[in-house]
Amino acid sequence: HWLATPKGVHGLQDAPLHADGYPAPASYKKEASDTYVLTSQAMDFVREEVVAKRPWALHLSLLKPHPPFLAPEPYNAKFHPARVDLPAPGRRAESVEAEAAVHPFLKAEHANGTSRPLLQNDTGSVAEVTDAELRELRSAYYGLISEVDDNLGRLMATLAELGEDRQTLIIFTSDHGELLGEHRLRGKIGFHDGAFHVPLLVCDPRPSAAGACGTTVTAFTQHVDIAPTILDYLGLRVPRQIDGKTLRCFAEQQTGEPADWRSCALWEYDFRHRSSGEALRRDWGLDMDECSILVLRTKTRKLVHFGGSLPQLLFDLEKDPGELVDVSNDVKYAPDFRQLVSQLLSWRVKHANRSLTHLRIGTGGSLLRFDDTSGQGVEASGEDPKMLAHRPKKPRVAS
């Protein structure tokens, strides 16, 4: 069976390419793939709800594209490896040694070499991968993207058939990116843009949003914006502990981003579970909670803050969009470095865990306080039907 992984030069190897040069397909038919089956279940659910005349909401989570990069026929043969692109020159250094020299974290990630079989493994270094192998990897990944595209097309066609496309808010995104050879890495590890810059498509069916149809938003948006966006469209309050902002404004305002929109994106990465984390705990004296990365990215600069005694990184994205040259020790960038560190600390203060902030315990039960434009805090019972769908309580105003 082709899924067997016989011993080879690198210990384990993938199934050989087909005679026509395409990656070998998965052992199952496309109709048996998790992508197809889950999409079919989603289509059946929508039909049932529409027939029953019930309002509905659906969260469809498709695993692919994801390791193992094994696409069923015909998706394995959508993109010939010989015609597939490689990472742009500015997205990977000339050698793994040059990549490893940027930071101890990258050195630790590359220390274990490449895990094989290549198509079936997950994150890590691809330092020992040839360009031909990397093209095969990317070909299989692109094939899985095509499979997702076709199946979402099936779901959209079902919505149109039922007349639901004209009254359904659709949001499409991904939980993480894929380096696919950039910086001689694969997967979602580290801090590079390729692992965190993901698609976000919002389809607002209202006629009032028609002017925004097909437009591209260049402002910084984040996953924390999705929940407040959905709540806003449903006319519900956004809980205090949610950090994001509604994206509805971009559908209703075609003149650019709002004046108070964010000027940067922030994300975190925890590497305590990786072999690189074990190595850095041993060699740099980190404890488990210091094996983390916090990134602040503006349109022109990128600050990468590591826990413990690990050095920080600063990239000039105007001159170095591929994040290859650390300028944190360049005196010319000292003002930028200080400003970004201050901005990062301010963000941490503002967005600390607020699950229990603005919570008051009284004789009437728990009271959640919300900000409003009057400067007073409007308190509503934790049993308010708009909050927890319990029995109603009369909200009261507190100074």
C-alpha positions in Angstrom: 0.0 0.0 0.0 1.4 3.4 -0.9 0.7 4.9 2.5 3.4 2.6 4.0 6.6 4.5 4.7 9.5 2.3 3.9 12.9 3.1 5.2 15.0 5.2 3.0 18.0 7.6 3.0 16.3 9.9 5.4 14.7 7.2 7.5 11.2 7.6 6.1 10.1 8.7 2.7 6.9 9.7 1.0 5.2 7.8 -1.8 7.0 8.4 -5.1 5.6 10.8 -7.6 3.3 9.5 -10.3 4.8 8.9 -13.7 3.3 12.2 -14.8 5.2 14.0 -12.1 2.2 14.8 -9.8 2.2 13.9 -6.1 0.6 10.6 -5.3 -3.1 10.9 -4.2 -4.7 10.0 -0.9 -5.9 6.5 -0.7 -9.6 7.5 -0.5 -12.0 9.0 -3.0 -12.7 12.7 -2.9 -16.3 11.9 -1.7 -14.8 10.2 1.4 -12.5 13.1 2.4 -13.3 14.9 5.6 -13.6 18.1 3.6 -16.4 16.7 1.4 -18.2 14.8 4.2 -18.3 17.8 6.6 -19.4 20.2 3.8 -22.2 17.7 2.9 -23.3 17.6 6.5 -23.4 21.4 6.6 -25.5 21.5 3.4 -28.0 19.0 4.9 -28.2 21.0 8.1 -29.1 24.2 6.2 -31.7 22.5 4.2 -33.3 21.0 7.3 -33.4 24.4 9.1 -34.8 26.2 6.1 -37.5 23.7 5.5 -38.4 23.8 9.2 -38.5 27.7 8.9 -36.0 28.0 11.8 -33.4 30.7 12.1 -30.0 29.1 11.9 -26.3 29.6 12.5 -23.5 27.3 11.3 -19.8 27.1 12.2 -18.1 24.9 9.6 -14.6 24.0 10.5 -12.6 22.3 7.7 -9.2 20.7 8.7 -7.6 20.9 5.3 -5.3 22.2 4.0 -3.3 20.6 6.8 -0.7 17.8 7.2 -0.7 15.2 6.0 -0.6 16.9 2.6 -2.3 14.1 0.8 -5.0 15.3 -1.6 -7.5 12.9 -3.2 -7.8 12.7 -6.9 -8.2 14.9 -8.9 -6.8 17.5 -6.5 -3.4 15.9 -6.3 -2.9 16.7 -10.0 -4.2 20.4 -10.0 -0.7 21.9 -9.9 2.3 20.3 -11.5 5.3 20.6 -9.1 7.5 21.8 -12.0 5.3 24.8 -12.4 4.8 25.6 -8.7 6.5 28.6 -7.2 9.2 28.5 -4.6 9.4 31.0 -1.7 10.5 34.4 -3.0 14.2 35.2 -2.6 13.4 37.8 0.1 11.4 35.2 2.1 14.3 32.9 2.9 18.0 33.4 3.4 20.6 31.8 1.2 21.4 29.1 3.8 19.9 27.5 6.9 23.0 28.8 8.7 22.0 32.4 7.8 18.4 31.8 9.0 19.7 30.2 12.3 22.0 33.1 12.9 19.0 35.6 13.2 17.9 34.3 16.6 18.5 31.4 19.1 14.9 30.3 18.6 15.4 29.8 14.9 18.7 28.0 15.6 16.9 25.6 17.9 14.1 25.0 15.4 16.6 24.0 12.7 18.8 21.9 15.1 16.8 18.8 14.6 16.8 18.8 10.8 13.9 17.9 8.7 11.2 15.4 9.8 10.1 12.8 7.3 8.0 11.6 5.6 7.8 15.2 4.3 4.1 15.3 3.2 2.9 13.6 6.3 4.8 15.5 9.0 3.8 18.8 10.5 5.9 21.8 11.6 9.6 22.3 11.7 12.7 22.8 9.6 12.9 22.0 5.9 16.6 22.8 5.8 17.4 19.4 4.2 14.7 19.6 1.6 15.6 20.0 -2.1 13.8 22.6 -4.2 12.1 19.7 -6.1 10.8 18.3 -2.8 9.6 21.7 -1.7 7.7 22.1 -5.0 6.0 18.8 -4.4 5.0 19.9 -0.9 3.6 23.2 -2.1 1.8 21.4 -5.0 0.0 19.1 -2.6 -0.9 22.0 -0.3 -2.3 24.0 -3.3 -4.3 20.9 -4.3 -5.9 20.8 -0.8 -6.8 24.5 -1.1 -8.6 23.7 -4.4 -10.6 20.9 -2.7 -11.7 23.4 0.0 -12.6 26.0 -2.7 -14.7 23.5 -4.6 -16.6 22.3 -1.5 -17.3 25.8 -0.3 -18.7 26.4 -3.8 -21.1 23.5 -3.2 -22.2 25.1 0.1 -22.7 28.5 -1.6 -24.7 26.9 -4.3 -27.0 25.4 -1.7 -27.5 28.7 -0.1 -28.4 30.2 -3.4 -30.7 27.4 -4.3 -32.6 27.9 -1.0 -32.6 31.7 -1.3 -30.5 32.0 1.8 -27.6 33.7 0.1 -29.5 37.0 0.2 -29.9 37.0 4.0 -26.9 35.2 5.3 -23.8 36.8 6.8 -20.8 34.7 5.7 -17.3 34.9 7.3 -14.4 32.9 6.0 -11.0 32.7 7.6 -8.3 30.4 8.8 -6.8 29.7 12.2 -3.2 30.1 11.0 -1.0 30.4 8.0 1.7 28.1 6.5 5.3 28.9 5.9 5.7 26.3 3.1 9.5 26.8 3.0 9.7 30.4 3.8 12.7 30.9 6.2 13.4 27.2 5.5 10.5 26.3 7.8 7.1 24.7 7.4 3.9 25.0 9.5 2.8 27.7 11.8 5.8 28.1 14.1 7.5 31.2 15.3 6.8 34.9 14.5 7.1 35.3 10.7 4.2 36.9 8.8 3.7 33.8 6.7 2.6 31.8 9.7 0.0 34.4 10.9 -1.2 36.4 7.9 -4.4 34.6 7.0 -7.4 35.3 4.7 -10.5 37.0 6.1 -13.5 37.4 3.8 -16.8 38.9 5.0 -19.9 38.7 2.8 -22.6 41.2 4.0 -25.8 40.5 2.0 -27.6 43.7 2.9 -28.2 46.2 0.1 -26.7 48.9 2.2 -23.3 47.1 2.0 -23.4 46.7 -1.8 -20.9 49.5 -2.2 -18.2 47.6 -0.3 -18.7 44.4 -2.3 -15.3 43.3 -3.7 -13.3 45.9 -1.9 -10.1 45.0 -0.1 -9.5 46.2 3.5 -5.8 47.1 4.1 -6.3 48.0 7.8 -5.1 45.6 10.5 -7.8 43.1 11.4 -7.5 40.2 13.8 -9.3 37.0 14.8 -10.6 38.8 18.0 -12.7 40.9 15.6 -14.9 38.0 14.5 -16.9 37.6 17.6 -17.8 41.3 18.1 -18.6 41.4 14.3 -21.2 38.6 14.6 -22.6 40.1 17.8 -22.9 43.5 16.2 -24.8 42.1 13.2 -27.2 40.3 15.6 -27.8 43.4 17.7 -26.3 41.9 20.9 -23.9 43.5 23.4 -20.2 42.7 23.2 -19.0 41.3 26.5 -16.3 43.3 28.3 -13.7 40.6 28.1 -13.7 40.6 24.3 -10.8 42.6 22.9 -11.7 42.9 19.2 -13.7 45.4 17.2 -16.6 44.9 14.9 -15.8 44.9 11.2 -19.2 46.0 10.2 -17.9 49.5 9.8 -15.9 48.4 6.7 -19.1 47.3 5.0 -20.9 50.6 5.7 -18.0 53.0 5.2 -16.3 52.9 1.8 -14.0 55.9 2.6 -11.2 54.0 4.4 -10.8 52.8 7.9 -12.4 54.5 10.9 -10.3 57.2 12.6 -10.0 55.2 15.8 -8.9 52.0 14.2 -5.9 50.1 15.4 -2.5 50.9 13.9 -0.9 47.5 14.5 -1.5 43.8 14.8 -0.4 41.7 17.8 -0.1 38.0 18.3 1.5 35.5 20.6 3.2 32.1 20.1 4.0 29.5 22.8 6.8 27.1 22.0 7.1 25.3 25.4 5.8 22.1 23.8 8.4 22.0 21.0 11.9 20.5 21.0 13.1 24.1 20.5 11.5 25.0 23.8 13.3 22.1 25.6 16.6 23.2 24.1 16.1 26.9 25.1 15.0 26.0 28.6 18.2 24.0 28.9 20.6 26.4 27.2 19.1 29.7 28.2 17.7 28.9 31.6 14.0 29.6 30.6 11.1 28.3 32.6 8.0 26.9 31.0 6.1 30.2 31.1 9.0 32.1 29.4 8.8 30.0 26.3 6.7 32.4 24.5 6.8 35.1 21.8 4.8 38.4 21.6 4.8 40.2 18.3 3.8 43.8 17.6 3.6 44.6 13.8 2.9 48.0 12.3 2.9 48.8 8.6 6.7 49.6 8.7 8.2 47.9 11.8 7.9 44.6 13.6 8.9 44.0 17.2 9.4 40.4 18.4 9.6 40.0 22.1 10.8 36.8 23.6 10.4 35.7 27.2 13.2 35.3 29.7 16.8 36.1 28.7 16.3 35.6 25.0 17.2 38.6 22.8 14.5 40.7 21.1 14.1 41.3 17.4 13.3 44.3 15.3 12.6 44.3 11.6 12.4 47.3 9.2 9.6 46.0 6.9 10.1 48.8 4.4 13.6 47.7 3.6 13.3 44.1 4.7 9.7 42.8 4.2 11.1 39.2 4.4 12.2 39.6 8.0 15.8 38.6 7.4 17.8 41.4 9.1 17.5 42.2 12.8 18.1 45.9 13.5 17.3 45.9 17.2 20.9 46.7 18.0 21.2 49.4 15.4 21.4 52.8 17.1 19.4 54.4 14.2 16.4 52.3 15.2 16.7 53.0 19.0 13.8 55.5 19.0 11.6 53.0 17.1 12.5 50.2 19.5 11.7 52.3 22.6 8.4 53.4 21.1 7.3 49.9 20.1 8.2 48.4 23.5 6.2 51.2 25.2 3.3 50.5 22.8 3.5 46.8 23.6 3.5 47.3 27.3 0.5 49.6 27.1 -1.4 47.0 25.0 -0.6 44.3 27.7 -2.0 46.6 30.4 -5.1 47.3 28.5 -5.8 43.8 27.3 -4.9 41.7 30.4 -7.4 39.0 31.2 -10.7 40.7 31.9 -13.0 37.7 32.4 -13.9 39.0 35.9 -13.3 42.7 35.5 -16.4 45.0 35.7 -18.1 42.3 37.7 -20.0 43.2 40.8 -21.5 40.7 43.3 -24.5 42.0 45.1 -27.7 40.8 46.8 -29.4 40.6 43.4 -26.8 38.3 42.0 -23.8 39.0 39.7 -24.0 42.3 37.8 -22.0 42.9 34.7 -21.0 46.6 34.0 -20.7 47.9 30.4 -19.2 51.2 29.2 -21.5 53.7 27.5 -21.0 57.1 25.9 -22.4 59.0 28.9 -19.5 58.2 31.2 -21.7 56.1 33.5 -21.5 52.4 33.7 -24.7 50.6 32.8 -25.1 47.5 34.9 -27.1 44.5 33.8 -27.8 41.4 35.8 -25.8 38.3 34.9 -29.2 36.7 34.5 -30.3 39.2 31.9 -31.8 37.4 28.9 -29.5 39.3 26.6 -26.5 38.0 28.4 -27.1 34.4 29.5 -30.6 33.6 28.3 -31.9 33.2 31.9 -34.9 34.8 33.5 -35.1 38.6 33.0 -33.9 41.1 35.5 -34.4 44.8 35.3 -31.1 46.5 34.5 -30.1 49.5 36.7 -27.7 52.4 36.2 -24.8 52.8 38.5 -22.5 55.9 38.7 
